[in-house]
């Protein structure tokens, strides 16, 4: 069951206080491991794929590894005491990393799911909701205490923690070179040193809070806002390049992070539409209506766009024309593709899309066959 949270965020200009009531939805974009799979940003317990193994976290507090060849559970690890996992696991080397809602980061061996380390060793930081990021032997975590933490990936030792950047951070950081960028619900984008965590000279302030995690393409940041616009912001500049839609608001928030491919921004919206937007100008190229809120980022698989809506429908879309089709439910065509809600980030690998649905099942969709290939329960029988 979705946890409903109350977010207080301040619009920068004017300084009015708004109380936003939202369901805890996916916060970003990433799914598959960066080693050998398509990647998108994401949250709410999506899947990661590495060397034939699918990793997923559950809100029941387990990390589960599924063998894609045998379609069976390879191992599972129970967080004790039990706590929900809203983040997507990350695989790097021989470890899989996962953050928990109780405010800890776990590093588990990919072979058997044995705990290598946990941070902090005692106590906890704020709840971890957004997917962490791994780069150059360091894992970077946004925390609900408003700070970003940098840990050594091998031993889990703290390298640095930032000063508080917001009341809570529920968005994933993004790293380019030696700079980390993070967006906040109160309308800021901050730039931090990856080495020290110190704030750098440039930051960006918006009149509205940012709903999505940032995505960087070229020298620009693309990010969704609570004012129902998607923004393009040139790094180092204090004014926006463009906002989309240009003349009126979209039907709802751009909650999921967009993706950018070959100069085109693809952005899913809670109004149910997937928009294709020219990255330089903000001009709309096409839109595709899925008929239900899109709360996880789209991704590319076999040069096709794949998008899922909250109702459980999965669509295959031609990125050039915007034409698409729904993958049918083989048992009953009147039902959604998957007869459960989809809120987690998707993961694609070799023509297969891995989806953790809200019934705690892992579904595998075959793009060529336009069908659900198989599914397996992530629930451990007691």
C-alpha positions in Angstrom: 0.0 0.0 0.0 1.4 3.4 -0.9 2.6 5.5 1.9 1.1 9.0 1.8 3.4 11.7 2.9 2.9 15.4 3.5 5.5 17.6 2.0 6.0 21.2 3.0 7.9 23.2 0.4 8.4 26.9 -0.1 8.0 28.5 -3.5 11.0 30.8 -3.9 9.3 33.9 -5.3 6.8 34.6 -3.7 7.7 33.2 -0.3 4.4 31.4 0.2 4.1 28.1 2.1 2.3 25.3 0.3 1.4 21.9 1.7 1.5 19.2 -0.9 -0.1 15.8 -0.3 1.4 13.1 -2.5 1.7 9.4 -2.7 5.2 8.1 -2.5 6.0 7.6 -6.2 9.1 6.7 -8.0 11.6 9.5 -7.8 14.0 9.3 -10.5 15.3 7.3 -13.2 17.6 4.1 -13.2 17.0 0.6 -13.6 19.5 -1.6 -15.1 23.1 -1.7 -14.0 25.4 0.5 -16.0 27.3 -2.6 -16.9 25.6 -4.0 -20.0 22.1 -2.7 -19.7 19.9 0.2 -20.7 19.7 2.8 -17.9 17.1 5.2 -16.8 16.7 6.9 -13.5 14.2 5.7 -11.0 12.9 5.0 -7.6 10.3 3.0 -5.7 12.2 -0.3 -5.7 12.9 -0.9 -9.4 15.1 -3.6 -10.8 18.8 -3.9 -11.7 20.3 -6.4 -14.1 23.9 -7.7 -14.1 25.4 -10.9 -15.5 22.1 -12.7 -15.9 20.9 -11.8 -12.4 18.0 -9.5 -11.6 18.1 -7.6 -8.3 15.1 -6.0 -6.6 14.2 -4.6 -3.3 10.8 -5.0 -1.7 8.8 -2.9 0.7 8.8 -6.0 2.9 12.5 -5.3 3.6 14.1 -7.9 1.4 16.7 -7.8 -1.4 16.0 -10.5 -3.9 18.2 -11.9 -6.6 16.5 -13.7 -9.5 18.4 -15.9 -12.0 17.0 -14.8 -15.5 17.9 -18.2 -17.0 16.2 -20.5 -14.5 13.6 -17.9 -13.6 14.0 -18.7 -10.0 15.3 -17.1 -6.8 19.1 -17.3 -6.4 19.1 -15.7 -2.9 17.3 -13.2 -0.8 18.5 -11.0 2.1 16.2 -9.8 4.9 16.9 -6.4 6.4 16.6 -6.6 10.2 14.6 -5.1 11.7 12.3 -5.0 8.8 12.1 -1.8 6.9 10.8 -0.8 3.5 13.1 -0.5 0.4 12.0 2.2 -2.0 15.3 2.5 -3.8 16.5 0.7 -6.9 19.6 -1.5 -6.2 22.9 -0.7 -7.8 25.4 -3.3 -8.9 29.1 -2.4 -9.0 31.8 -5.0 -9.2 31.0 -7.9 -6.8 28.6 -5.9 -4.7 25.0 -4.8 -4.9 24.1 -1.7 -2.9 20.6 -0.7 -1.6 19.3 2.1 0.6 16.5 1.6 3.1 13.7 3.7 4.4 15.1 3.3 7.9 18.2 5.2 6.8 20.9 2.7 6.2 22.9 1.6 3.1 23.7 -2.1 2.7 26.4 -3.6 0.5 25.7 -7.3 -0.3 27.8 -9.8 -2.3 26.3 -10.5 -5.7 27.0 -14.3 -5.4 25.2 -15.2 -2.2 23.7 -12.0 -0.8 26.1 -11.9 2.2 26.4 -8.6 4.0 29.7 -6.9 3.3 29.0 -3.7 5.2 26.3 -1.4 6.4 26.4 2.4 6.9 26.0 3.7 9.5 27.2 0.9 11.6 24.9 2.0 14.4 22.0 4.3 14.2 20.7 5.8 10.9 20.7 8.8 8.7 17.4 10.1 7.2 15.2 7.8 5.2 16.7 6.9 1.8 14.0 7.1 -0.9 15.9 8.0 -4.1 18.3 5.8 -6.0 22.0 6.3 -5.0 24.7 6.8 -7.6 28.1 5.0 -7.8 31.1 6.7 -9.4 34.9 6.2 -9.0 34.8 4.0 -6.0 32.2 6.2 -4.2 28.5 5.8 -3.6 26.5 9.0 -3.2 23.3 9.0 -1.3 20.5 11.6 -1.0 18.9 11.4 2.5 15.7 12.6 4.0 17.7 14.6 6.5 18.5 16.9 3.6 22.1 15.9 3.1 24.1 14.1 0.5 26.5 11.4 1.8 29.6 10.0 0.1 30.8 6.5 1.1 33.7 4.3 0.1 32.2 1.5 -1.9 34.6 -1.2 -0.6 34.3 -0.6 3.1 31.4 1.7 3.6 33.5 4.4 5.3 32.1 7.9 5.2 34.1 10.2 2.9 32.0 13.3 3.5 28.5 14.6 4.2 27.2 17.8 2.8 25.6 20.6 4.7 21.7 20.4 4.8 20.5 21.4 1.4 16.7 21.0 2.0 14.2 19.8 4.5 14.4 16.4 2.8 16.1 15.1 -0.3 14.0 12.6 -2.3 15.8 13.0 -5.6 18.8 11.2 -6.9 22.0 13.1 -7.6 23.7 13.1 -11.0 27.4 13.3 -11.6 29.4 14.9 -14.4 33.1 14.9 -14.0 34.0 16.1 -10.5 30.7 17.8 -9.9 27.5 16.4 -8.3 24.1 18.1 -9.1 21.0 17.6 -7.0 17.5 19.1 -7.3 15.3 19.9 -4.3 11.6 20.1 -3.6 12.0 23.7 -2.6 13.2 24.8 -6.0 17.0 24.7 -6.0 19.6 22.9 -8.0 22.9 22.7 -6.2 26.4 21.9 -7.5 28.7 20.1 -5.1 32.3 18.9 -5.3 32.4 15.1 -5.6 35.7 15.1 -3.6 34.7 17.2 -0.6 30.9 17.7 -0.7 31.4 21.5 -0.6 29.0 23.7 -2.4 30.4 25.1 -5.6 29.8 28.7 -6.9 26.8 27.9 -9.2 23.3 27.1 -8.0 19.9 27.7 -9.6 16.8 28.9 -7.9 13.3 28.4 -9.3 9.9 29.9 -8.4 8.5 26.4 -8.0 9.9 23.2 -6.4 11.5 20.5 -8.5 9.5 17.2 -8.6 12.0 15.0 -10.5 15.7 14.2 -10.3 17.9 16.1 -12.7 19.1 14.7 -16.0 22.2 16.2 -17.8 22.6 16.2 -21.6 25.4 18.3 -23.0 25.7 21.5 -20.9 22.0 21.5 -19.8 20.0 20.1 -17.0 16.5 18.8 -17.6 14.1 18.5 -14.7 10.4 18.4 -13.9 8.7 20.9 -11.6 5.6 21.0 -9.4 4.3 23.9 -11.5 3.5 21.3 -14.3 6.4 22.3 -16.5 9.6 20.6 -17.6 12.6 22.9 -17.6 15.9 23.1 -19.5 18.6 24.9 -17.5 22.1 25.7 -18.9 24.7 24.8 -16.3 26.3 28.0 -15.0 23.4 30.2 -16.1 20.7 31.7 -13.8 17.9 31.7 -16.3 16.1 28.8 -18.0 16.7 27.9 -21.6 13.1 27.0 -22.0 10.1 25.5 -20.2 7.6 23.0 -21.6 4.8 23.4 -22.3 5.7 27.0 -23.3 2.3 28.7 -23.1 0.2 26.7 -20.6 0.7 24.1 -17.9 0.7 20.4 -18.6 -2.1 18.4 -17.2 -0.1 17.4 -14.1 3.4 17.1 -12.7 6.5 15.8 -14.5 7.3 13.5 -11.6 9.5 10.9 -13.3 12.8 12.1 -14.6 13.0 12.5 -18.4 15.5 10.8 -20.6 17.4 12.3 -23.5 18.5 10.5 -26.6 20.1 12.1 -29.8 18.9 15.6 -28.9 15.4 14.6 -28.0 13.9 14.8 -24.5 11.3 12.1 -23.7 9.3 13.0 -20.6 6.4 11.1 -19.0 3.8 13.1 -17.1 1.2 12.4 -14.5 -1.3 13.6 -17.0 -0.7 10.2 -18.7 1.2 11.5 -21.7 4.7 10.9 -23.0 6.1 14.0 -24.7 8.9 14.2 -27.2 10.6 17.6 -27.0 13.5 19.1 -29.0 16.3 19.4 -26.4 17.7 22.8 -27.7 14.4 24.6 -28.3 11.8 23.0 -26.1 9.6 22.5 -29.2 7.1 19.6 -28.9 7.6 16.9 -31.6 4.8 14.6 -30.6 2.9 13.3 -27.7 1.5 9.8 -26.9 -1.4 9.4 -24.5 -1.2 6.2 -22.3 -4.5 7.0 -20.6 -3.1 6.9 -17.0 -0.4 8.6 -14.9 3.2 7.9 -15.8 5.2 7.7 -12.6 8.3 5.9 -13.9 10.8 7.0 -16.6 10.6 5.7 -20.1 13.5 3.7 -21.5 14.9 2.5 -24.8 15.0 -1.1 -25.8 15.9 -2.3 -29.3 15.7 1.3 -30.6 12.1 1.5 -29.4 10.7 3.6 -26.5 9.1 1.6 -23.7 6.8 3.4 -21.3 4.5 2.0 -18.5 1.6 3.8 -16.8 0.5 3.4 -13.2 -2.5 1.3 -14.3 -0.2 -1.5 -15.4 -0.2 -0.9 -19.2 3.1 -1.1 -21.1 3.5 0.5 -24.5 6.0 0.2 -27.3 6.5 3.5 -29.1 8.4 4.5 -32.3 10.6 7.4 -31.1 10.6 9.0 -34.6 6.9 9.2 -35.2 5.3 8.8 -31.7 3.1 6.0 -32.9 2.8 3.1 -30.5 0.9 0.1 -29.3 -0.1 -1.4 -26.0 1.3 -4.8 -25.1 -1.7 -7.0 -24.6 -2.6 -9.1 -21.6 -2.5 -12.7 -23.0 -5.1 -13.9 -20.5 -7.7 -11.2 -21.0 -7.2 -8.4 -23.5 -9.5 -6.0 -21.6 -7.1 -6.1 -18.7 -3.9 -4.1 -18.4 -0.6 -5.6 -19.7 0.2 -6.4 -16.1 -2.7 -6.8 -13.7 -1.0 -4.7 -11.1 0.1 -1.1 -10.7 3.5 -0.1 -12.0 5.3 2.6 -10.0 8.9 1.3 -10.1 11.6 2.2 -12.6 11.9 -0.2 -15.6 15.0 -2.1 -16.7 15.8 -3.4 -20.2 18.3 -6.0 -21.3 18.5 -7.7 -24.7 14.9 -7.1 -25.8 13.4 -7.9 -22.4 12.0 -5.4 -19.9 12.0 -6.2 -16.2 9.3 -4.7 -14.1 8.6 -5.0 -10.4 4.9 -4.4 -10.0 2.9 -3.5 -6.9 1.7 -7.1 -6.4 5.4 -7.8 -5.5 5.9 -9.9 -8.6 8.7 -9.5 -11.1 7.3 -9.4 -14.7 9.4 -9.9 -17.8 8.1 -8.4 -21.0 9.4 -9.6 -24.4 9.5 -6.7 -26.8 9.7 -8.8 -30.0 6.8 -11.0 -29.0 4.8 -8.0 -27.5 3.9 -10.2 -24.6 4.7 -11.0 -20.9 7.2 -13.8 -21.1 7.2 -14.9 -17.5 6.8 -13.7 -13.9 8.0 -14.7 -10.5 7.0 -13.8 -7.0 9.4 -11.8 -4.8 7.5 -12.8 -1.7 9.4 -15.3 0.5 7.1 -18.0 1.9 7.5 -18.4 5.7 
